[in-house]
Amino acid sequence: MILVVGANGMLGQDLMGLLGERGRGVDLPDIDITDMVSVQQVLTALKPKVVINCAAYTDVDGCESNTETAMQVNGEGVAFLALVTREIGAKLVQVSTDYVFDGSKGSPYREDDLQQPLNIYGESKLAGELNVDINPDNLLVRTQWLYGLHGKNFVETMLKLGQEKSVLTVVDDQIGSPTWTMDLARGIIALVDKDCRGTYHCANSGHTSWNGFAKAIFDEAGLPVQVLPMTTEQLNRPARRPLYSTLDCSKLVADTGFEPQAWREALKQYLNLRKEA
């Protein structure tokens, strides 16, 4: 049995849908990954073969003022899961982020590139990456710029704003790969089914800026919105962001045969599904 922790979240719900009868899901209040006793009780009772941790504190700017919570959820929580999965002989799958990198490389990041986070969120996720090694039977999957049917995300924000305004200003100097949670879920399951271990990157292929992503959303949705550029410096958010954090996913393709689709094609499919939902 594959246990999805954080099963009510955006990625968790897509994983549960794809896993079907193989999957079991838990979330708050039934499990609290920052509480060792809670983790021990749930995992020893259910005895899963694989635990996929989708539980995370992902408010990037919020992490700057809530450092302790970020470190507890994204760092210590992973340590507790790693300790207990090791005890019960289960594999731990941890989802991480491009924000462990500083964005200065200038080409797509590979799995063994040096992590140098620029913000508290990245630091807390890096703590999780280090803690996952407490259980040697682990799989670490980094991804980026997620959107999906079951949670707040950039696509939904843009569609809402696009109904209200004819002109928007969106950052154009951060580059990455918008990734549909359904494709990330498929990649994670491909890695689990091939019994892969170690670190992998999984994101939709190709890259763009947030500005280019917004333009594509309006284009595909048929909304006549003008999208103007601005810099990250002008936006002036509490947390610093990496400017170029595209992920190289060639190791995933080589080891599983699963190739994430192009980000624009994934966006089209998402918008079509969204109409039906």
C-alpha positions in Angstrom: 0.0 0.0 0.0 1.2 3.5 -0.8 0.3 6.1 1.8 0.0 9.7 0.7 0.6 12.2 3.6 -1.1 15.5 2.9 -3.7 13.8 0.7 -6.1 16.7 0.7 -3.7 19.1 -1.0 -3.3 19.9 -4.6 -0.7 17.2 -5.4 -2.0 14.8 -2.8 -5.5 14.7 -4.5 -4.0 14.0 -7.9 -1.8 11.3 -6.5 -4.8 9.6 -4.8 -6.8 9.8 -8.1 -4.0 8.0 -10.0 -3.1 5.5 -7.4 -6.7 4.2 -7.0 -6.9 1.1 -4.8 -3.1 1.1 -4.3 -3.3 4.4 -2.4 -4.4 5.4 1.0 -4.5 9.1 2.2 -4.0 10.8 5.5 -4.0 14.5 6.3 -4.7 16.8 9.3 -6.1 16.2 11.8 -5.5 12.5 11.5 -1.7 13.0 11.2 0.5 15.8 12.2 4.0 15.4 10.8 5.4 17.8 13.3 4.5 15.4 16.1 6.6 12.3 16.4 3.9 10.4 18.4 1.3 11.2 15.7 3.6 10.0 12.9 4.5 6.8 14.8 0.9 5.9 15.6 -0.4 6.4 12.1 2.4 4.7 10.2 2.8 1.7 12.6 -1.0 1.1 12.4 -1.2 1.3 8.6 2.2 -0.3 7.8 2.5 1.1 4.2 5.3 -0.1 1.9 5.8 3.5 0.5 5.0 6.9 2.1 4.8 9.9 -0.2 5.0 13.1 1.8 3.0 15.9 0.2 2.6 17.8 3.4 4.4 21.2 3.4 4.3 24.8 4.4 4.5 26.4 1.0 3.6 30.1 1.6 7.0 31.4 0.4 6.6 35.0 1.7 4.8 33.7 4.9 7.8 31.5 5.7 10.0 34.7 6.1 7.9 35.8 9.1 7.1 32.2 10.3 10.5 30.6 10.3 9.8 28.3 13.2 6.6 26.8 11.5 8.4 26.5 8.2 11.3 24.6 9.8 9.0 22.4 11.8 6.8 21.3 8.9 9.3 21.3 6.0 12.4 20.1 8.0 11.6 18.4 11.3 8.4 16.7 9.9 10.5 15.0 7.3 12.9 13.8 10.0 10.0 12.2 11.9 8.7 10.5 8.7 12.2 9.3 7.8 12.7 7.8 11.3 9.4 6.0 11.4 9.5 4.7 7.8 13.0 3.4 8.5 11.6 1.6 11.6 8.8 -0.1 9.7 10.8 -0.8 6.5 9.0 1.5 4.2 10.3 3.8 1.5 10.0 7.6 2.0 9.2 9.8 -1.0 9.8 13.5 -0.3 8.7 16.3 -2.6 11.1 19.3 -2.8 11.5 22.5 -4.8 13.6 24.5 -7.2 13.9 27.1 -4.4 16.8 25.1 -2.9 18.8 26.7 -5.7 19.9 30.4 -6.0 19.1 30.7 -9.7 22.5 32.0 -10.7 23.7 28.9 -12.7 22.2 30.2 -16.0 21.3 26.7 -17.3 18.9 24.0 -16.1 19.7 22.6 -12.6 20.8 19.0 -12.4 20.1 16.8 -9.3 23.7 17.1 -8.0 24.0 20.9 -8.3 24.9 22.8 -5.2 21.9 23.9 -3.1 22.1 27.5 -2.0 18.6 28.7 -1.0 17.8 32.5 -1.1 14.9 32.4 1.3 13.5 30.7 4.5 11.2 28.5 2.4 14.1 27.2 0.4 16.2 26.7 3.6 13.3 24.8 5.3 12.9 22.5 2.2 16.7 21.9 2.1 16.5 20.8 5.8 13.9 18.3 4.6 16.2 17.1 1.8 18.9 16.5 4.3 16.6 14.8 6.8 15.2 12.4 4.3 18.5 10.6 4.4 17.7 9.3 7.9 15.9 6.6 5.9 18.4 5.2 3.3 15.4 3.9 1.3 14.3 7.3 0.1 13.3 9.1 -3.1 13.6 12.9 -3.3 11.6 14.6 -6.1 12.2 18.3 -6.8 9.6 20.2 -8.8 8.5 23.8 -9.4 5.8 26.3 -10.2 2.9 23.9 -9.4 -0.7 24.4 -10.4 -3.7 21.9 -10.2 -7.4 21.5 -9.8 -7.4 21.1 -6.0 -5.7 24.2 -4.6 -4.8 27.9 -4.8 -2.3 28.5 -7.7 -1.1 31.0 -10.2 -3.4 29.9 -13.0 -6.5 30.3 -10.9 -5.3 33.7 -9.6 -4.7 34.9 -13.2 -8.1 33.7 -14.4 -9.8 35.5 -11.6 -7.9 38.7 -12.2 -8.5 38.3 -16.0 -12.2 38.5 -15.4 -11.8 41.8 -13.4 -9.1 43.7 -15.3 -8.0 44.3 -18.9 -4.4 45.1 -18.0 -2.1 43.3 -15.6 1.5 43.7 -14.6 3.5 40.4 -14.0 7.1 39.7 -13.3 9.1 38.8 -16.4 12.6 38.2 -15.0 12.0 34.9 -13.1 12.3 31.9 -15.4 11.0 28.3 -14.7 8.8 25.5 -15.9 5.1 25.7 -15.0 4.1 22.2 -13.8 0.7 20.6 -13.6 0.3 18.5 -10.5 -1.1 15.7 -12.5 2.1 15.3 -14.5 4.2 15.5 -11.3 2.0 12.8 -9.8 2.5 10.6 -12.9 6.3 11.2 -12.6 6.4 10.3 -8.9 4.4 7.1 -9.5 6.7 6.1 -12.4 9.7 6.5 -10.1 8.0 4.5 -7.3 7.0 1.7 -9.7 10.6 1.5 -11.0 11.8 1.4 -7.3 14.1 4.4 -7.9 16.1 5.9 -5.1 18.0 9.1 -4.7 17.2 12.5 -6.1 15.2 13.3 -9.3 13.8 16.4 -11.0 10.2 16.3 -12.4 8.6 19.3 -14.1 6.9 20.0 -17.4 9.3 20.6 -20.2 10.3 23.9 -21.7 10.4 27.2 -19.7 9.0 30.7 -19.5 8.7 33.6 -17.2 5.7 34.3 -14.9 4.8 37.0 -17.5 4.9 34.5 -20.4 2.9 32.0 -18.3 0.2 34.6 -17.6 0.0 35.5 -21.4 -0.3 31.8 -22.2 -3.1 31.4 -19.6 -5.1 34.3 -21.1 -4.4 33.2 -24.7 -5.6 29.6 -24.0 -8.6 30.8 -22.0 -9.6 33.4 -24.7 -9.4 36.3 -22.3 -8.4 39.7 -23.9 -5.9 40.8 -21.1 -2.8 42.9 -21.8 0.1 41.6 -19.7 2.8 44.2 -19.0 6.4 43.4 -17.6 7.9 44.2 -14.3 11.0 43.2 -12.5 11.3 41.1 -9.3 12.9 44.1 -7.7 9.9 46.3 -8.5 7.5 43.7 -7.0 9.5 43.9 -3.8 8.2 40.7 -2.0 9.5 39.7 1.5 11.2 36.5 0.2 14.0 36.6 -2.5 13.3 34.4 -5.5 15.8 32.6 -7.8 15.7 34.2 -11.2 16.5 31.1 -13.3 15.5 27.8 -11.7 14.6 25.6 -14.6 15.1 21.9 -13.7 16.9 19.3 -15.9 14.6 16.2 -15.9 16.7 14.0 -18.2 17.5 11.6 -15.3 13.8 10.9 -14.7 13.3 10.2 -18.4 16.4 7.9 -18.6 15.5 5.9 -15.5 11.7 5.5 -15.9 10.8 6.2 -19.6 8.3 8.8 -18.3 8.7 12.1 -20.1 6.8 15.1 -18.7 4.9 16.9 -21.5 5.5 20.5 -22.6 4.3 23.1 -20.2 2.0 24.8 -22.7 0.3 21.4 -23.7 -0.2 20.6 -20.0 -1.8 24.0 -19.5 -4.2 23.4 -22.3 -5.2 20.0 -20.8 -5.7 21.6 -17.4 -7.9 24.3 -18.7 -10.0 21.8 -20.6 -10.4 19.6 -17.5 -11.2 22.6 -15.4 -14.2 23.4 -17.7 -15.5 19.9 -17.1 -14.9 19.9 -13.3 
